[in-house]
Amino acid sequence: MAKIGVEPSLTDVQEALRERGYNVVPLRGEQDARGCDCCVITGLDANIAGIHNIVTSGPVIEASGLTAEEICQKVEEKLR
């Protein structure tokens, strides 16, 4: 199953993705995103000061304002 990187604060999202069979890894730093098929971030610290380094070729989903179920649906759509 796909490897999904999720920020540690999104515990409900981590659990929901695990229940669907995904390999979930916590995103604590840039190196954690390497090798992920998709990443889920809170969006709170996205692109601070205009600095943006691409460390994964997979899609990045911003969780802000979305439920865990909505995020799971977005992950599944992106991985099709």
C-alpha positions as CSV (number, residue, x, y, z in Angstrom):
1,M,0.0,0.0,0.0
2,A,1.1,3.6,-0.5
3,K,3.3,5.4,1.9
4,I,1.6,8.6,3.3
5,G,3.5,11.2,5.3
6,V,1.3,13.0,7.8
7,E,2.2,15.8,10.2
8,P,2.2,14.5,13.8
9,S,-0.5,16.9,15.0
10,L,-3.0,15.2,12.6
11,T,-3.6,12.1,14.7
12,D,-7.2,11.6,13.5
13,V,-6.0,11.6,9.9
14,Q,-3.1,9.2,10.7
15,E,-5.6,6.7,12.3
16,A,-8.1,7.1,9.4
17,L,-5.5,6.4,6.8
18,R,-4.1,3.4,8.8
19,E,-7.6,2.0,9.0
20,R,-7.7,2.1,5.2
21,G,-4.5,0.1,5.0
22,Y,-2.0,2.9,4.2
23,N,1.6,2.9,5.5
24,V,1.5,6.2,7.5
25,V,4.8,7.9,8.6
26,P,5.0,11.1,10.7
27,L,6.4,14.2,9.0
28,R,8.7,15.7,11.5
29,G,11.2,17.1,9.0
30,E,12.0,17.5,5.4
31,Q,13.8,14.1,5.2
32,D,10.6,12.3,6.4
33,A,8.8,13.3,3.2
34,R,11.3,11.5,1.0
35,G,9.8,8.4,-0.6
36,C,6.3,9.2,0.3
37,D,3.6,8.8,-2.3
38,C,1.6,11.6,-0.8
39,C,1.9,14.0,2.1
40,V,-0.7,15.7,4.4
41,I,0.2,18.9,6.1
42,T,-1.6,21.3,8.4
43,G,-0.7,24.3,6.2
44,L,0.3,26.3,9.2
45,D,4.0,26.4,8.2
46,A,3.7,25.9,4.5
47,N,6.2,27.9,2.5
48,I,7.3,30.2,5.3
49,A,9.2,33.3,4.0
50,G,8.8,32.2,0.4
51,I,11.1,29.2,0.8
52,H,9.9,26.1,-0.9
53,N,12.0,23.0,-1.3
54,I,10.7,20.0,-3.3
55,V,11.5,16.8,-1.5
56,T,8.7,14.6,-2.8
57,S,7.3,14.2,-6.3
58,G,4.0,13.1,-4.8
59,P,1.0,15.3,-4.1
60,V,0.8,17.4,-1.0
61,I,-2.6,17.9,0.6
62,E,-3.3,20.8,3.0
63,A,-5.6,19.6,5.8
64,S,-6.8,23.0,6.9
65,G,-10.6,23.1,7.2
66,L,-11.1,19.4,6.1
67,T,-12.3,16.4,8.1
68,A,-10.2,13.2,8.4
69,E,-12.7,11.6,6.0
70,E,-12.4,14.4,3.4
71,I,-8.6,14.1,3.6
72,C,-8.7,10.4,3.1
73,Q,-10.9,10.9,0.0
74,K,-8.4,13.5,-1.4
75,V,-5.5,11.1,-0.8
76,E,-7.3,8.3,-2.6
77,E,-8.2,10.7,-5.5
78,K,-4.6,11.8,-5.8
79,L,-3.2,8.3,-5.8
80,R,-5.5,7.0,-8.6
